[in-house]
Amino acid sequence: MKAIHITVVVIFSLFLASCSTTEERMYNDRVNNFLDVIKTIPATSDHKDPAEHFGHLFKNFHKDAREEVIRDVYAKEFYFNDTFKTFTDIEELIPYMEETAENVETTTVEILDVSKSDTDYYLRWKMVMKFTAKGRDINSVSIGMTQLRFNEDGKIILHQDYWDGAEGFYQHLPYIGYFVRKVRDSL
């Protein structure tokens, strides 16, 4: 049985390595799209309390991910990337967030630190997520950072998460989690 696991891990590792052997294969549309889009989004001059604004939705995401809260936090048009999905319109973001909130028992985000650059705010956070996958209760704790820009009305026009989805989510899933952990541990 151990030989089968090792074989699967080796094959999966070789597959991952082959996906990154040429420059053409390394092209990442999401990264390049972000680097192009960020040039078009106005800088934030100031926001009275970016952590409170962000926390209005994410402090208790399971409870607060409702249409009226999402509309209070985000502008009508924006750039949003949470490492899983990218959106530019609030009409697409609302159902995604509502569905995500419905699929977790709880998700809380604690802001640990806020930094400001010339153009952006950076919120460093700890997220605790409780959900069930294939009948198994999952308690995930992860850290990450969100880059934010706000419009003149104080609403988010740029939301880019820097978060390890493998550590915070995928490694906990049945079947795929085994392979994610094995690849991570072999690096």
Contact map, one row per residue, 1 for C-alpha under 8 A:
1111100000000000000000000000000000000000000000000000000000000000000000000000000000000000000000000000000000000000000000000000000000000000000000000000000000000000000000000000000000000000000
1111110000000000000000000000000000000000000000000000000000000000000000000000000000000000000000000000000000000000000000000000000000000000000000000000000000000000000000000000000000000000000
1111111000000000000000000000000000000000000000000000000000000000000000000000000000000000000000000000000000000000000000000000000000000000000000000000000000000000000000000000000000000000000
1111111100000000000000000000000000000000000000000000000000000000000000000000000000000000000000000000000000000000000000000000000000000000000000000000000000000000000000000000000000000000000
1111111110000000000000000000000000000000000000000000000000000000000000000000000000000000000000000000000000000000000000000000000000000000000000000000000000000000000000000000000000000000000
0111111111000000000000000000000000000000000000000000000000000000000000000000000000000000000000000000000000000000000000000000000000000000000000000000000000000000000000000000000000000000000
0011111111100000000000000000000000000000000000000000000000000000000000000000000000000000000000000000000000000000000000000000000000000000000000000000000000000000000000000000000000000000000
0001111111110000000000000000000000000000000000000000000000000000000000000000000000000000000000000000000000000000000000000000000000000000000000000000000000000000000000000000000000000000000
0000111111111000000000000000000000000000000000000000000000000000000000000000000000000000000000000000000000000000000000000000000000000000000000000000000000000000000000000000000000100110000
0000011111111100000000000000000000000000000000000000000000000000000000000000000000000000000000000000000000000000000000000000000000000000000000000000000000000000000000000000000000000000000
0000001111111110000000000000000000000000000000000000000000000000000000000000000000000000000000000000000000000000000000000000000000000000000000000000000000000000000000000000000000000000000
0000000111111111000000000000000000000000000000000000000000000000000000000000000000000000000000000000000000000000000000000000000000000000000000000000000000000000000000000000000000100010000
0000000011111111100000000000000000000000000000000000000000000000000000000000000000000000000000000000000000000000000000000000000000000000000000000000000000000000000000000000000000000010000
0000000001111111110000000000000000000000000000000000000000000000000000000000000000000000000000000000000000000000000000000000000000000000000000000000000000000000000000000000000000000000000
0000000000111111111000000000000000000000000000000000000000000000000000000000000000000000000000000000000000000000000000000000000000000000000000000000000000000000000000000000000000000000000
0000000000011111111100000000000000000000000000000000000000000000000000000000000000000000000000000000000000000000000000000000000000000000000000000000000000000000000000000000000000000000000
0000000000001111111110000000000000000000000000000000000000000000000000000000000000000000000000000000000000000000000000000000000000000000000000000000000000000000000000000000000000000000000
0000000000000111111110000000000000000000000000000000000000000000000000000000000000000000000000000000000000000000000000000000000000000000000000000000000000000000000000000000000000000000000
0000000000000011111111001100000000000000000000000000000000000000000000000000000000000000000000000000000000000000000000000000000000000000000000000000000000000000000000000000000000000000000
0000000000000001111111101100000000000000000000000000000000000000000000000000000000000000000000000000000000000000000000000000000000000000000000000000000000000000000000000000000000000000000
0000000000000000111111101100000000000000000000000000000000000000000000000000000000000000000000000000000000000000000000000000000000000000000000000000000000000000000000000000000000000000000
0000000000000000001111111100000000000000000000000000000000000000000000000000000000000000000000000000000000000000000000000000000000000000000000000000000000000000000000000000000000000000000
0000000000000000000111111110000000000000000000000000000000000000000000000000000000000000000000000000000000000000000000000000000000000000000000000000000000000000000000000000000000000000000
0000000000000000000001111110000000000000000000000000000000000000000000000000000000000000000000000000000000000000000000000000000000000000000000000000000000000000000000000000000000000000000
0000000000000000001111111110000000000000000000000000000000000000000000000000000000000000000000000000000000000000000000000000000000000000000000000000000000000000000000000000000000000000000
0000000000000000001111111111000000000000000000000000000000000000000000000000000000000000000000000000000000000000000000000000000000000000000000000000000000000000000000000000000000000000000
0000000000000000000000111111100000000000000000000000000000000000000000000000000000000000000000000000000000000000000000000000000000000000000000000000000000000000000000000000000000000000000
0000000000000000000000000111111100000000000000000000000000000000000000000000000000000000000000000000000000000000000000000000000000000000000000000000000000000000000000000000000000000000000
0000000000000000000000000011111110000000000000000000000000000000000000000000000000000000000000000000000000000000000000000000000000000000000000000000000000000000000000000000000000000000000
0000000000000000000000000001111111000000000000000000000000000000000000000000000000000000000000000000000000000000000000000000000000000000000000000000000000000000000000000000000000000000000
0000000000000000000000000001111111100000000000000000000000000000000000000000000000000000000000000000000000000000000000000000000000000000000000000000000000000000000000000000000000000000000
0000000000000000000000000001111111110000000000000000000000000000000000000000000000000000000000000000000000000000000000000000000000000000000000000000000000000000000000000000000000000000000
0000000000000000000000000000111111111000000000000000000000000000000000000000000000000000000000000000000000000000000000000000000000000000000000000000000000000000000000000000000000000000000
0000000000000000000000000000011111111100000000000000000000000000000000000000000000000000000000000000000000000000000000000000000000000000000000000000000000000000000000000000000000000000000
0000000000000000000000000000001111111110000000000000000000000000000000000000000000000000000000000000000000000000000000000000000000000000000000000000000000000000000000000000000000000000000
0000000000000000000000000000000111111111000000000000000000000000000000000000000000000000000000000000000000000000000000000000000000000000000000000000000000000000000000000000000000000000000
0000000000000000000000000000000011111111100000000000000000000000000000000000001000000000000000000000000000000000000000000000000000000000000000000000000000000000000000000000000000000000000
0000000000000000000000000000000001111111100000000000000000000000000000000000000000000000000000000000000000000000000000000000000000000000000000000000000000000100000000000000000000000000000
0000000000000000000000000000000000111111110000000000000000000000000000000000000000000000000000000000000000000000000000000000000000000000000000000000000000000000000000000000000000000000000
0000000000000000000000000000000000011111110000000000000000000000000000000000000000000000000000000000000000000000000000000000000000000000000000000000000000000000000000000000000000000000000
0000000000000000000000000000000000001111111000000000000000000000000000000000000000000000000000000000000000000000000000000000000000000000000000000000000000001100000000000000000000000000000
0000000000000000000000000000000000000011111100000000000000000000000000000000000000000000000000000000000000000000000000100000000000000000000000000000101000000000000000000000000000000000000
0000000000000000000000000000000000000000111110000000000000000000000000000000000000000000000000000000000000000000000001110000000000000000000000000000110000000000000000000000000000000000000
0000000000000000000000000000000000000000011111100000000000000000000000000000000000000000000000000000000000000000000001111000000000000000000000000000111000000000000000000000000000000000000
0000000000000000000000000000000000000000001111100000000000000000000000000000000000000000000000000000000000000000000001100000000000000000000000000000000000000000000000000000000000000000000
0000000000000000000000000000000000000000000111110000000000000000000000000000000000000000000000000000000000000000000000000000000000000000000000000000000000000000000000000000000000000000000
0000000000000000000000000000000000000000000111111100000000000000000000000000000000000000000000000000000000000000000000000000000000000000000000000000010001000000000000000000000000000000000
0000000000000000000000000000000000000000000001111100000000000000000000000000000000000000000000000000000000000000000000000000000000000000000000000000000000000000000000000000000000000000000
0000000000000000000000000000000000000000000000111111100000000000000000000000000000000000000000000000000000000000000000000000000000000000000000000000000000000000000000000000000000000000000
0000000000000000000000000000000000000000000000111111110000000000000000000000000000000000000000000000000000000000000000001000000000000000000000000000000000000000000000000000000000000000000
0000000000000000000000000000000000000000000000001111111000000000000000000000000000000000000000000000000000000010010000000010000000000000000000000000000000000000000000000000000000000000000
0000000000000000000000000000000000000000000000001111111100000000000000000000000000000000000000000000000000000000000000000000000000000000000000000000000000000000000000000000000000000000000
0000000000000000000000000000000000000000000000001111111110000000000000001000000000000000000000000000000000000000000000000000000000000000000000000000000000000000000000000000000000000000000
0000000000000000000000000000000000000000000000000111111111100000000000001000000000000000000000000000000000000000000000000000000000000000000000000000000000000000000000000000000000000000000
0000000000000000000000000000000000000000000000000011111111110000000000000000000000000000000000000000000000001010000000000000000000000000000000000000000000000000000000000000000000000000000
0000000000000000000000000000000000000000000000000001111111100001000010001000000000000000000000000000000000000000000000000000000000000000000000000000000000000000000000000000000000000000000
0000000000000000000000000000000000000000000000000000111111111001100011001000000000000000000000000000000000000000000000000000000000000000000000000000000000000000000000000000000000000000000
0000000000000000000000000000000000000000000000000000011111111001100000000000000000000000000000000000000000111000000000000000000000000000000000000000000000000000000000000000000000000000000
0000000000000000000000000000000000000000000000000000011111111000000000000000000000000000000000000000000000111100000000000000000000000000000000000000000000000000000000000000000000000000000
0000000000000000000000000000000000000000000000000000001011111111000000000000000000000000000000000000000001111000000000000000000000000000000000000000000000000000000000000000000000000000000
0000000000000000000000000000000000000000000000000000000011111111100000000000000000000000000000000000100001111000000000000000000000000000000000000000000000000000000000000000000000000000000
0000000000000000000000000000000000000000000000000000000000011111100000000000000000000000000000000000110111110000000000000000000000000000000000000000000000000000000000000000000000000000000
0000000000000000000000000000000000000000000000000000000000011111110000000000000000000000000000000000100000000000000000000000000000000000000000000000000000000000000000000000000000000000000
0000000000000000000000000000000000000000000000000000000111011111110010000000000000000000000000000000000000000000000000000000000000000000000000000000000000000000000000000000000000000000000
0000000000000000000000000000000000000000000000000000000011001111111011000000000000000000000000001100100000000000000000000000000000000000000000000000000000000000000000000000000000000000000
0000000000000000000000000000000000000000000000000000000000000011111111000000000000000000000001001100000000000000000000000000000000000000000000000000000000000000000000000000000000000000000
0000000000000000000000000000000000000000000000000000000000000000111111100000000000000000000001000100000000000000000000000000000000000000000000000000000000000000000000000000000000000000000
0000000000000000000000000000000000000000000000000000000000000000011111110000000000000000000000000000000000000000000000000000000000000000000000000000000000000000000000000000000000000000000
0000000000000000000000000000000000000000000000000000000110000001111111111000000000000000000000000000000000000000000000000000000000000000000000000000000000000000000000000000000000000000000
0000000000000000000000000000000000000000000000000000000010000000111111111100000000000000000001000000000000000000000000000000000000000000000000000000000000000000000000000000000000000000000
0000000000000000000000000000000000000000000000000000000000000000001111111111000000000000010000000000000000000000000000000000000000000000000000000000000000000000000000000000000000000000000
0000000000000000000000000000000000000000000000000000000000000000000111111110000000000000000000000000000000000000000000000000000000000000000000000000000000100000000000000000000000000000000
0000000000000000000000000000000000000000000000000000110110000000000011111110000000000000000000000000000000000000000000000000000000000000000000000000000000110000000000000000000000000000000
0000000000000000000000000000000000000000000000000000000000000000000001111111110000000000010000000000000000000000000000000000000000000000000000000000000000111000000000000000000000000000000
0000000000000000000000000000000000000000000000000000000000000000000000111111110000000000010000000000000000000000000000000000000000000000000000000000001000111000000000000000000000000000000
0000000000000000000000000000000000000000000000000000000000000000000000100111110000000000110000000000000000000000000000000000000000000000000000000000000000000000000000000000000000000000000
0000000000000000000000000000000000000000000000000000000000000000000000000111111000000001110000000000000000000000000000000000000000000000000000000000000000001000000000000000000000000000000
0000000000000000000000000000000000000000000000000000000000000000000000000111111100000011110000000000000000000000000000000000000000000000000000000000000000011110000000000000000000000000000
0000000000000000000000000000000000001000000000000000000000000000000000000000111110000111100000000000000000000000000000000000000000000000000000000000000000001111000000000000000000000000000
0000000000000000000000000000000000000000000000000000000000000000000000000000011111001111000000000000000000000000000000000000000000000000000000000000000000001111000000000000000000000000000
0000000000000000000000000000000000000000000000000000000000000000000000000000001111111110000000000000000000000000000000000000000000000000000000000000000000000011100000000000000000000000000
0000000000000000000000000000000000000000000000000000000000000000000000000000000111111100000000000000000000000000000000000000000000000000000000000000000000000011111000000000000000000000000
0000000000000000000000000000000000000000000000000000000000000000000000000000000011111100000000000000000000000000000000000000000000000000000000000000000000000000111010000000000000000000000
0000000000000000000000000000000000000000000000000000000000000000000000000000000011111100000000000000000000000000000000000000000000000000000000000000000000000000000010000000000000000000000
0000000000000000000000000000000000000000000000000000000000000000000000000000000111111110000000000000000000000000000000000000000000000000000000000000000000000000000000000000000000000000000
0000000000000000000000000000000000000000000000000000000000000000000000000000001111111111000000000000000000000000000000000000000000000000000000000000000000000000000000000000000000000000000
0000000000000000000000000000000000000000000000000000000000000000000000000000011110001111110110000000000000000000000000000000000000000000000000000000000000000000000000000000000000000000000
0000000000000000000000000000000000000000000000000000000000000000000000000000111100000111110110000000000000000000000000000000000000000000000000000000000000000000000000000000000000000000000
0000000000000000000000000000000000000000000000000000000000000000000000000001111000000011111110000000000000000000000000000000000000000000000000000000000000000000000000000000000000000000000
0000000000000000000000000000000000000000000000000000000000000000000000100111110000000011111111000000000000000000000000000000000000000000000000000000000000000000000000000000000000000000000
0000000000000000000000000000000000000000000000000000000000000000000000000000000000000000111111100000000000000000000000000000000000000000000000000000000000000000000000000000000000000000000
0000000000000000000000000000000000000000000000000000000000000000000000000000000000000011111111110000000000000000000000000000000000000000000000000000000000000000000000000000000000000000000
0000000000000000000000000000000000000000000000000000000000000000000000000000000000000011111111111000000000000000000000000000000000000000000000000000000000000000000000000000000000000000000
0000000000000000000000000000000000000000000000000000000000000000011001000000000000000000011111111100000000000000000000000000000000000000000000000000000000000000000000000000000000000000000
0000000000000000000000000000000000000000000000000000000000000000000000000000000000000000001111111110000000000000000000000000000000000000000000000000000000000000000000000000000000000000000
0000000000000000000000000000000000000000000000000000000000000000000000000000000000000000000111111111000000000000000000000000000000000000000000000000000000000000000000000000000000000000000
0000000000000000000000000000000000000000000000000000000000000000110000000000000000000000000011111111100000000000000000000000000000000000000000000000000000000000000000000000000000000000000
0000000000000000000000000000000000000000000000000000000000000000111000000000000000000000000001111111110000000000000000000000000000000000000000000000000000000000000000000000000000000000000
0000000000000000000000000000000000000000000000000000000000000000000000000000000000000000000000111111111000000000000000000000000000000000000000000000000000000000000000000000000000000000000
0000000000000000000000000000000000000000000000000000000000000000000000000000000000000000000000011111111100000000000000000000000000000000000000000000000000000000000000000000000000000000000
0000000000000000000000000000000000000000000000000000000000001110100000000000000000000000000000001111111111100000000000000000000000000000000000000000000000000000000000000000000000000000000
0000000000000000000000000000000000000000000000000000000000000100000000000000000000000000000000000111111110000000000000000000000000000000000000000000000000000000000000000000000000000000000
0000000000000000000000000000000000000000000000000000000000000000000000000000000000000000000000000011111110000000000000000000000000100000000000000000000000000000000000000000000000000000000
0000000000000000000000000000000000000000000000000000000000000100000000000000000000000000000000000001111111100000000000000000000011110000000000000000000000000000000000000000000000000000000
0000000000000000000000000000000000000000000000000000000000000100000000000000000000000000000000000000111111100000000000000000000011110000000000000000000000000000000000000000000000000000000
0000000000000000000000000000000000000000000000000000000000011100000000000000000000000000000000000000100111110000000000000000000111100000000000000000000000000000000000000000000000000000000
0000000000000000000000000000000000000000000000000000000001111100000000000000000000000000000000000000100111111000000000000000001111000000000000000000000000000000000000000000000000000000000
0000000000000000000000000000000000000000000000000000000001111100000000000000000000000000000000000000000001111100000000000000001110000000000000000000000000000000000000000000000000000000000
0000000000000000000000000000000000000000000000000000001001111000000000000000000000000000000000000000000000111110000000000000111100000000000000000000000000000000000000000000000000000000000
0000000000000000000000000000000000000000000000000000000000100000000000000000000000000000000000000000000000011111000000000000111000000000000000000000000000000000000000000000000000000000000
0000000000000000000000000000000000000000000000000010001000000000000000000000000000000000000000000000000000001111110000000011110000000000000000000000000000000000000000000000000000000000000
0000000000000000000000000000000000000000000000000000000000000000000000000000000000000000000000000000000000000111110000000011110000000000000000000000000000000000000000000000000000000000000
0000000000000000000000000000000000000000000000000000000000000000000000000000000000000000000000000000000000000011111000000011100000000000000000000000000000000000000000000000000000000000000
0000000000000000000000000000000000000000000000000010000000000000000000000000000000000000000000000000000000000011111100001111000000000000000000000000000000000000000000000000000000000000000
0000000000000000000000000000000000000000000000000000000000000000000000000000000000000000000000000000000000000000111110001110000000000000000000000000000000000000000000000000000000000000000
0000000000000000000000000000000000000000000000000000000000000000000000000000000000000000000000000000000000000000011111111100000000000000000000000000000000000000000000000000000000000000000
0000000000000000000000000000000000000000000000000000000000000000000000000000000000000000000000000000000000000000001111111000000000000000000000000000000000000000000000000000000000000000000
0000000000000000000000000000000000000000001110000000000000000000000000000000000000000000000000000000000000000000000111110000000000000000000000000000000000000000000000000000000000000000000
0000000000000000000000000000000000000000011110000000000000000000000000000000000000000000000000000000000000000000000111111000000000000000000000000000100000000000000000000000000000000000000
0000000000000000000000000000000000000000001100000000000000000000000000000000000000000000000000000000000000000000000111111100000000000000000000000011100000000000000000000000000000000000000
0000000000000000000000000000000000000000000100000100000000000000000000000000000000000000000000000000000000000000011110111110000000000000000000000011100000000000000000000000000000000000000
0000000000000000000000000000000000000000000000000000000000000000000000000000000000000000000000000000000000000000011100011111000000000000000000001111000000000000000000000000000000000000000
0000000000000000000000000000000000000000000000000010000000000000000000000000000000000000000000000000000000000011111000001111100000000000000000001111000000000000000000000000000000000000000
0000000000000000000000000000000000000000000000000000000000000000000000000000000000000000000000000000000000000011110000000111110000000000000000111100000000000000000000000000000000000000000
0000000000000000000000000000000000000000000000000000000000000000000000000000000000000000000000000000000000001111100000000011111000000000000000111000000000000000000000000000000000000000000
0000000000000000000000000000000000000000000000000000000000000000000000000000000000000000000000000000000000001111000000000001111100000000000011110000000000000000000000000000000000000000000
0000000000000000000000000000000000000000000000000000000000000000000000000000000000000000000000000000000000111100000000000000111110000000000111110000000000000000000000000000000000000000000
0000000000000000000000000000000000000000000000000000000000000000000000000000000000000000000000000000000001111000000000000000011111000000001111000000000000000000000000000000000000000000000
0000000000000000000000000000000000000000000000000000000000000000000000000000000000000000000000000000000111110000000000000000001111100000011110000000000000000000000000000000000000000000000
0000000000000000000000000000000000000000000000000000000000000000000000000000000000000000000000000000000111100000000000000000000111110000111100000000000000000000000000000000000000000000000
0000000000000000000000000000000000000000000000000000000000000000000000000000000000000000000000000000001111000000000000000000000011111000111000000000000000000000000000000000000000000000000
0000000000000000000000000000000000000000000000000000000000000000000000000000000000000000000000000000000110000000000000000000000001111111110000000000000000000000000000000000000000000000000
0000000000000000000000000000000000000000000000000000000000000000000000000000000000000000000000000000000000000000000000000000000000111111110000000000000000000000000000000000110000000000000
0000000000000000000000000000000000000000000000000000000000000000000000000000000000000000000000000000000000000000000000000000000000011111000000000000000000000000000000000000010000000000000
0000000000000000000000000000000000000000000000000000000000000000000000000000000000000000000000000000000000000000000000000000000000011111100000000000000000000000000000000000000000000000000
0000000000000000000000000000000000000000000000000000000000000000000000000000000000000000000000000000000000000000000000000000000000011111110000000000000000000000000000000000000000000000000
0000000000000000000000000000000000000000000000000000000000000000000000000000000000000000000000000000000000000000000000000000000001111011111000000000000000000000000000000000000000000000000
0000000000000000000000000000000000000000000000000000000000000000000000000000000000000000000000000000000000000000000000000000000011111001111100000000000000000000000000000001000000000000000
0000000000000000000000000000000000000000000000000000000000000000000000000000000000000000000000000000000000000000000000000000000111100000111110000000000000000000000000000000000000000000000
0000000000000000000000000000000000000000000000000000000000000000000000000000000000000000000000000000000000000000000000000000001111000000011111000000000000000000000000011001000000000000000
0000000000000000000000000000000000000000000000000000000000000000000000000000000000000000000000000000000000000000000000000000011110000000001111100000000000000000000000010000000000000000000
0000000000000000000000000000000000000000000000000000000000000000000000000000000000000000000000000000000000000000000000000000011100000000000111110000000000000000000100110000000000000000000
0000000000000000000000000000000000000000000000000000000000000000000000000000000000000000000000000000000000000000000000000001111000000000000011111000000000000000001000000000000000000000000
0000000000000000000000000000000000000000000000000000000000000000000000000000000000000000000000000000000000000000000000000001111000000000000001111100000000000000111100000000000000000000000
0000000000000000000000000000000000000000000000000000000000000000000000000000000000000000000000000000000000000000000000000111100000000000000000111110000000000000111000000000000000000000000
0000000000000000000000000000000000000000000000000000000000000000000000000000000000000000000000000000000000000000000000000111000000000000000000011111000000000011110000000000000000000000000
0000000000000000000000000000000000000000000000000000000000000000000000000000000000000000000000000000000000000000000000011110000000000000000000001111100000000111110000000000000000000000000
0000000000000000000000000000000000000000000000000000000000000000000000000000000000000000000000000000000000000000000000011110000000000000000000000111110000011111000000000000000000000000000
0000000000000000000000000000000000000000011100000000000000000000000000000000000000000000000000000000000000000000000000111000000000000000000000000011111000011110000000000000000000000000000
0000000000000000000000000000000000000000001100100000000000000000000000000000000000000000000000000000000000000000000000000000000000000000000000000001111111111100000000000000000000000000000
0000000000000000000000000000000000000000010100000000000000000000000000000010000000000000000000000000000000000000000000000000000000000000000000000000111111111000000000000000000000000000000
0000000000000000000000000000000000000000000000000000000000000000000000000000000000000000000000000000000000000000000000000000000000000000000000000000011111100000000000000000000000000000000
0000000000000000000000000000000000000000000000000000000000000000000000000000000000000000000000000000000000000000000000000000000000000000000000000000011111100000000000000000000000000000000
0000000000000000000000000000000000000000000000100000000000000000000000000000000000000000000000000000000000000000000000000000000000000000000000000000011111110000000000000000000000000000000
0000000000000000000000000000000000000000000000000000000000000000000000011110000000000000000000000000000000000000000000000000000000000000000000000000011111111000000000000000000000000000000
0000000000000000000000000000000000000000000000000000000000000000000000001110010000000000000000000000000000000000000000000000000000000000000000000001111001111110000000000000000000000000000
0000000000000000000000000000000000000000100000000000000000000000000000000110111100000000000000000000000000000000000000000000000000000000000000000001111000111110000000000000000000000000000
0000000000000000000000000000000000000100100000000000000000000000000000000000011100000000000000000000000000000000000000000000000000000000000000000011110000011111000000000000000000000000000
0000000000000000000000000000000000000000000000000000000000000000000000000000011111000000000000000000000000000000000000000000000000000000000000000111100000011111100000000000000000000000000
0000000000000000000000000000000000000000000000000000000000000000000000000000001111000000000000000000000000000000000000000000000000000000000000000111000000000111110000000000000000000000000
0000000000000000000000000000000000000000000000000000000000000000000000000000000011100000000000000000000000000000000000000000000000000000000000011110000000000011111000000000000000000000000
0000000000000000000000000000000000000000000000000000000000000000000000000000000001100000000000000000000000000000000000000000000000000000000000011110000000000001111100000000000000000000000
0000000000000000000000000000000000000000000000000000000000000000000000000000000001100000000000000000000000000000000000000000000000000000000000111000000000000000111110010000000000000000000
0000000000000000000000000000000000000000000000000000000000000000000000000000000000000000000000000000000000000000000000000000000000000000000001010000000000000000011111110000000000000000000
0000000000000000000000000000000000000000000000000000000000000000000000000000000000110000000000000000000000000000000000000000000000000000000000000000000000000000001111111100000000000000000
0000000000000000000000000000000000000000000000000000000000000000000000000000000000000000000000000000000000000000000000000000000000000000000000000000000000000000000111111110000000010000000
0000000000000000000000000000000000000000000000000000000000000000000000000000000000000000000000000000000000000000000000000000000000000000000001000000000000000000000111111111000000000000000
0000000000000000000000000000000000000000000000000000000000000000000000000000000000000000000000000000000000000000000000000000000000000000000111000000000000000000001111111111000000000000000
0000000000000000000000000000000000000000000000000000000000000000000000000000000000000000000000000000000000000000000000000000000000000000000100000000000000000000000011111111100000000000000
0000000000000000000000000000000000000000000000000000000000000000000000000000000000000000000000000000000000000000000000000000000000000000000000000000000000000000000011111111100110010000000
0000000000000000000000000000000000000000000000000000000000000000000000000000000000000000000000000000000000000000000000000000000000000000000000000000000000000000000001111111100111111000000
0000000000000000000000000000000000000000000000000000000000000000000000000000000000000000000000000000000000000000000000000000000000000000010100000000000000000000000000111111110010000000000
0000000000000000000000000000000000000000000000000000000000000000000000000000000000000000000000000000000000000000000000000000000000001000000000000000000000000000000000001111111111000000000
0000000000000000000000000000000000000000000000000000000000000000000000000000000000000000000000000000000000000000000000000000000000001100000000000000000000000000000000000001111111000000000
0000000000000000000000000000000000000000000000000000000000000000000000000000000000000000000000000000000000000000000000000000000000000000000000000000000000000000000000000000111111100000000
0000000000000000000000000000000000000000000000000000000000000000000000000000000000000000000000000000000000000000000000000000000000000000000000000000000000000000000000000110111111110000000
0000000000000000000000000000000000000000000000000000000000000000000000000000000000000000000000000000000000000000000000000000000000000000000000000000000000000000000000000111111111111000000
0000000000000000000000000000000000000000000000000000000000000000000000000000000000000000000000000000000000000000000000000000000000000000000000000000000000000000000000000010111111111100000
0000000010010000000000000000000000000000000000000000000000000000000000000000000000000000000000000000000000000000000000000000000000000000000000000000000000000000000000000010001111111110000
0000000000000000000000000000000000000000000000000000000000000000000000000000000000000000000000000000000000000000000000000000000000000000000000000000000000000000000001000110000111111111000
0000000000000000000000000000000000000000000000000000000000000000000000000000000000000000000000000000000000000000000000000000000000000000000000000000000000000000000000000010000011111111100
0000000010000000000000000000000000000000000000000000000000000000000000000000000000000000000000000000000000000000000000000000000000000000000000000000000000000000000000000000000001111111110
0000000010011000000000000000000000000000000000000000000000000000000000000000000000000000000000000000000000000000000000000000000000000000000000000000000000000000000000000000000000111111111
0000000000000000000000000000000000000000000000000000000000000000000000000000000000000000000000000000000000000000000000000000000000000000000000000000000000000000000000000000000000011111111
0000000000000000000000000000000000000000000000000000000000000000000000000000000000000000000000000000000000000000000000000000000000000000000000000000000000000000000000000000000000001111111
0000000000000000000000000000000000000000000000000000000000000000000000000000000000000000000000000000000000000000000000000000000000000000000000000000000000000000000000000000000000000111111
0000000000000000000000000000000000000000000000000000000000000000000000000000000000000000000000000000000000000000000000000000000000000000000000000000000000000000000000000000000000000011111
